[in-house]
Amino acid sequence: MWFGVVSLFPEMFSAVTESGVTRRACEKGLISVTCFNPRDYAYDKYKTVDDKPYGGGPGMLMKVQPLRDAINAARAKAPAGTKVVCMSPQGERLNHSLVTRFHDWGSIILVAGRYEGIDERILQKEVDLEVSIGDYVLSGGELPAMCVIDAVSRMVPGVLGDIRNAEEDSFAQGLLHFPQYTRPEEIDGDKVPEILLSGDHAKIRLWRLQQAVVRTYERRPDLLQIRGLDATELKLLCQ
Ligand code: ADE
């Protein structure tokens, strides 16, 4: 999976390229993250990357020319036909199905805006989709872009290793995760549910499914409404 990133703060992306699962994915060549900094395409003495908004008002916008040149540099390095996604609170909300779609593309250019935003004409001309990670405003699109990189990378075969795969991730199942426990068996009188110590794998599977369904019903009923339950699950739950 090829990720191109347009950002004024490329060093922030070391959080994904130098830590954890995504670092290993980079090392194995399963994903790559290439940054394009608009500042490298600013040719005035001060390397200006911001500009005033027409109509006045507080704050600055990203300067058009360096941003556009950085996007075009990313396109030139990307596989042909790579789509450009701009991180923005005005965008479509990121969810599991969008993450799956990005993974299926095989490559993606993520634009991380700064300041108060990006000229509307650039969004119309250069960007295929705007994506938001939630209804709150961050100081830039870098953290949202890293959310995309992390979530999409987990879907790339081999990234999660042999023991588990992305299909087991909770949202791939359309349910929240069941509660999990590790040692010790007891914390301040709170015990691990007996069934998890039973060694009865069929019963444990059923218990986990029940917990996941109840939890989803209590915390995110909207998810259950979309997904429903399949015949096998209903049979298990009604036993
Ligand atoms: N940039 C600033 N806030 C954002 C958000 N919530 N989602 C995506 N990009 C953003």
Boltz pocket constraint, residues with backbone or C-beta under 6 A from the ligand:
constraints:
  - pocket:
      binder: B
      contacts: [[A, 87], [A, 88], [A, 89], [A, 113], [A, 131], [A, 132], [A, 133], [A, 134], [A, 135], [A, 136], [A, 137], [A, 138], [A, 139], [A, 140], [A, 141], [A, 144]]
      max_distance: 6.0
